[in-house]
Amino acid sequence: MATMNISVPDLMKNWVQSQVSTGVYANTSDYVRDLIRQDQIKNDKTPPLQAAITKGLDSGISEKSFDEIIEVARKSLKSHAL
């Protein structure tokens, strides 16, 4: 495993130490690794979400009412849940 040294302001150091003291994290390295994992997960999810937003915006204005759109979405969710 590689080693990294970082410098943080006292307020951040105190925050990390308080998180470790809760017992959720074994040590400061464990806390930082968890933050990095969370950032990786977030970054993995961002491009598909942005693509879906762009696709929706590019599709134009629907002729369907809001209620019709919601009904189609609900049916789609039900069929995917099975």
N, C-alpha and C positions, 0 to 999 in steps of 0.2 A: 504494500500500500504506500502511496506517495505521501509526502508531508508538505503542507503549505503553512506559511506563517503570514498572518494578517494583522493589521493594526486597526483598532476601532476606538472611538471615543469612550470615555469612562461610562457614560450613560448606556451605551450599547453593551459594553462588557457586563455591567450590572444586570441588564435585562437578560442576557444569555445565562448568566449565573443563576438568576431567579428562575428561569425556565428549567435549568438542570436540577435545581433544588426541589422542584415539584416531584421529582422521581420519574417523570416520563422519559427523560433522557439520561443516559449513563454518564455523559460528560459533555463538554462543550463541542467536541468534534462530532459527537452523535447528533447534537442539535443542528450544527451547520450542515452535516450531510443530509438531514431531513429537509432543511430549507432548500438545498440544491435539488433534491428529488422532487419536491413540490414544484419548483420552478421548471424542471424538466417536463413534468406532467402537464403543467399549464401551457408551456410552449408547444408541446405535442398536440394539444387540443386547439390551439389558436388558428392555424392555417385552415383546417376543415370548417371551423365555425365561420371564419371570414369568407371562405368560398361559398358557404351556404347563404350568407347575408348578401354577398354580391350577386349570386344567382337569383335570389328573391328580388333584389332591386332591379336587376336587368330584365326580369320577366314582365315588368309593367304592371298596370293596374288590372285587378281581377274584375270580371263581370259578376262574380258571386258576392252574395251578401256576407257580412261578418259571421252570421249564424251558420250559413252554408259552409264556410271555410272551417269553422270550428268543428262542425259535424264530420267533415271529411277527415280532419286531423284525428278526431276521436276514433273513427273507424279504422284509420291507419294504425293507430297505437294498439287497438284491440287485436288487429290481425297480426301485428308483430309480436304481441305478448304471448300468442299461442304457440 
